[in-house]
Amino acid sequence: MFGDRPTEFPQQISFLLVPGFSLFGLTSMLDPLRHANRTSNRELYRWQLISEQGGLVKSSDALEIMTHFSTRDISRCDMLIVCAGNEPQTKVTPALLGFIRRQAALGVDIGSQDTAAWITASAGILEGYRTTMHWENIASTAEMFPNVQLVPELFVIDRKRFSCCGALAGLDMMLHLISSQHGAKLATAVGDELIFTRKREQADAQRSTLQQRLDSRNPHLVGAVHLMEQNMEEPLRIPEIADYLAISERELERLFRRYLQVTPSTFYRALRLERARIMLQQSTDSVTSISIACGFVSLSHFSRCYQKLFAKKPSEER
């Protein structure tokens, strides 16, 4: 299991790069391993980069990284971490899934970084497991894979499967690995080397609090936005939100204009359209079903609002 002390050193970790992977996410996992070796003055970890075809793989930053091996060159990994990024559903191939399934059958510890849980779930190796991924992708992935328990945590370890939600969470996950295998003192020293002095726990939230995102602690404003976020498919009327908060509609309007410079209805519509955009980019649901899921009863009205906010038609997100 991830975190168990290996029987021999160095521990070999294979990073499977899927086209469009996050370069930041990859380096946030690699650098703690490098610093653990340097700080301990011992080769505790060794790593290799692999890809389906071998050779160069383009990241989401459009930078190409040279991999050491293709999946055809690898019989068994000691530990495998699948690294993905934008639109993982478009990167899945039978050969890629076959490789992941073979590693699982061999008892390999397999990790999913960023959106890679979509890929490992597609391979059928996450059934009955807890896992995490980037918060933007959780809802659509959970709908696609109902037997996988997706949670909005920084990183998750569940038996032979582990995952992190991407970006800097890879650093948290690797510091946990170093601490579990070689002690908190080394993990703290590695964190100091990386100027990362705040230890984050597995279950810490991926996103800033609603108060931080709104830059306001006003309880009525925060409460109103929370109600909006919880009621997308069947939107509440603005007077209903005011009633829930026991304030007047006029006071609610004043709060939104003061703190957010928009009306409550404009803000609410933008929230629903942002949700629709994520669904359009990440799912194969029809534009009509997505418009309904985001509280628009008229497809033409949804299309007009979407084009006004994003300067493109919903169909152009596909």
N, C-alpha and C positions, 0 to 999 in steps of 0.2 A: 504494500500500500504506500502511496505517496507520503513521505515523511519517515518511513522506516529506515533505519540505518542499514546501508548496503553491506554485504559480506566482504566485498573487495573494492578497492579503489584503483583508479578514479571511477566514479559512477558515470556511465555513458548516457547522455540524454539526446534523443533525436528530435529535431524540430522539423515537422512536415509543413513546408510552405505552400499554401494554396494561392494561386494568382489573385492579386488584390489584397494580400495580407497586410496587416498594419506593421509598418517598420518600427514605429515607436513601441508598439506592443512587444515586438520581438526583442528589441534592445533592452527593454525594461526587464526581461527575463534573463538575457545573456549577461549583462553587466554584473548583477549580484553574484553569479557563478564565478566570473573572472576575478572579482574582488575577494571572494571567499578563498580562492586558490592563492592569490597574492598575499592576503592578510595572514593566512595560516601557514604560508611558506610551504605549501604542500598541494599537490594536484588532487584535490578532492573531486573535482568535476571535469568532465570532458564532453564536448558537444559536437554534433554534426548536423548539417542542414541537408535535408532531402526534399525532393519534389517528384511529382508523378513522372515527368519527362527527363529530369536532371537539367543541368545547365542553369541559365539565367531565369529568374522569376521576377516579374514586375510587382512591386508593392503598390499600395493605394496612393503613395506619394509619387508614383511613376518612376521611382528609382529601381533599378534592376539589381538583384542580389544573386551571386553565383552559389548554387548549391553543390554539395560534394558528391551526392549520389542520386540516382533515380530510385523509385520504389522497387523497380525490377532488380536492383543491386542488393537489396536488403532482405535477408531471410527472417531475422528476428531482432527487434529492438529491445534494449534493456528498459527504457522508458520512452514513450512517444508523446509528443505534444503537437497537436494539429493547430496551425496558426492560420486564421482567416481574417477577412475584413468585409469590404463592401459586397453585397449581393451574393452571399455564399451559395444560395440555391442555384445560381447560374454556373457555379464552378464544379458541381458534382459530376463525376463520371463513374461508370461501372468499375473501371480499373482502380480509381481512388478508393471507392467504397470497399472493393474486394481486398485491397491492401490493409485497410483499417480492420476489417472483419478477421483477416488472418492473424493480425497481431493480437486481437482480442482473444481469439481461439487459443493462442499460445500462452495466454495468461499475462500479457504485458500490461503494465499500468499505462492507461491512456488518458491524456489531458486534452481539454478543449479551451482554446484561447480566443477571446473576443466573440465572434459570431460562429466559431467552429462547432459549437454544440448543435447547430442545424445540420452540419455534415455528419458528425458522429451519431446523432439521432437517426439520420437517414440510413446510416450503416446498420442500425438496429442494435447498437451496443449500449444504449442508455435506458432501455426499458426497465422501469422500476428503480431508477437511480435519481438522486437529486443532482441538479447541475445549475450553472448560471451562465449568463452571457450578457452582452451589452443591453442596457435597459430599453433602448429603442426597439430591440428585436424580440423581447421576451413574450409579449402578448401574441404576436403572429406565430411564433415558434410553438408556444404552448397550445395554440389551436390546432396546429398541424400534427403535433405529437402528444396526444392526451395522456399517454402512459409514461411520459417523462415529467418529473417534478421540477419545474423551473422556478428558481427563487431569485429575487433581486439582491443578491449579496455580492461582495467583492470577489471572494473565491470560495469554492466548495470542495470538500474532500469526502468521497463516499466509496469506501472499499477500493476497488481497482480503477475507479474513475475519479478524475479531479478536473477542475475548471476554474477559469478566472474570466472576469467580464471585459477584459481588454485594457488598453492604455496602461496606466500606472499600476493597475491591480496585479499585473504580472510581477512587479517588484515586491508587492506585499506577499504574494504567493511564494516567491523564491526565498524571501527572508524567513518565511514560515518553514520552508523546507530545510534551510540551513540551520535554523534554531532547533528543529526537531531532531536533526541528524547529528549536529555538532555543537549544540549549546547556544543559549541566548547571548553569551558574551561575544561569540564570533558574529552572530547575526547583528548585534548592536554595532560592532566595529564596522561591518560592511555597510550598514545604514549610514554611519557617520562618514564613511568614505564617499558615499553617494549623496551626501547632504540631505539625507532623508531621516529626520529625527523624530517624527511622530509615528509611533507604531499603530497601525490600523488592524482591527480584528476581522475575522472571516465574515461575520454577519453585519459589518458596518454597511451603511447605505451607499449605493452607487451615486446617487444624485444629492445635490445640495438640498437643504430643507426648503419648504415652500416659503418660509420667511426670508431666507437668503435669496431665493430666486426672484421674489417680489421686491426685495430690498425694503421690507416693511414688516413690523411686528404688530401692526394694527389687527386685532383679533377678528373684526368684522370683514376686513378685506381678505385676510387669509382664509377665513371660514367660507366666504363666497366663492373664492377660486377653488377651494377644496370640493365644494358642492358641484361646481362646474366640471371638474376633472372626474368626479365619480358618476356623472350623469351625462354621458356623451350620446348614447344611442337614443335616449328619450330625454331631450333637453328640458330642463325646468324653465318656466317662464321667470322673467326678472322679478315680478312681484312675489312669486313663490319663494325665490331665494331671499328676498327681503323679509318675508314672513318667517322663514326658518331662523333668520338671525335676529328677529324681533327688532328690526329697525325699519324706517320708512324707505320706500323706493327712492325718494329724493336723496336721502342720506347715502344710500348705496351708490347712486349716480355720482354724488359729490366725492366719495372715497375713490372711485375708479378714476375720475378726472384728476384728482389731486395727486395720486400716487402712480398711475399708469398712463395718464394723458389720453385715455379712450373711454368710451361708454362701456358699461357692463355687457351689453349685447354684442358690441364689436369685439370685445375681448373674448367672449364665449365662442363666437363664430370662428375666430382665429384659432382657438384651441382645438375645435373640432376639425378644422381644415388641416392643421398640423398633424393631427392623428390620422386623417385620411391620407395625407402625403406619405407617412410612414407605411401605412397599409398598402398603398399603391406600389411602393418601391420594394416591399418585402413579401407580398403575397400574390397569389394568382387569382384571387377573388375578382369578380367582375366589378367594373366601375359602379354599376347600379347597386350591388350589394354593399360596397364600401360606403357609398353615399348614404345608404339607409343606416348602416352601422354607426355612422357619425352624425346621425340626427337630421338628415336632409330628406324631406318627403318628396321633393321634386328633383329629378336628375338635372333638368335644365337650370334650375336655381343653383344647385351644387356646382355645376360646371361654370356658371357665370361667376360665382363667388371665388371659386378656386383660381380661375384665370385672372381675376382682379388682384388676388393676393400674391400669386406666384408667377404671374406673367406667362403661363403656359396652361394648356388644357390638361385635365386629369389623365387622359390617354397618352400624353407625351411623357409621363413619368415611367412608362413601361419600356 
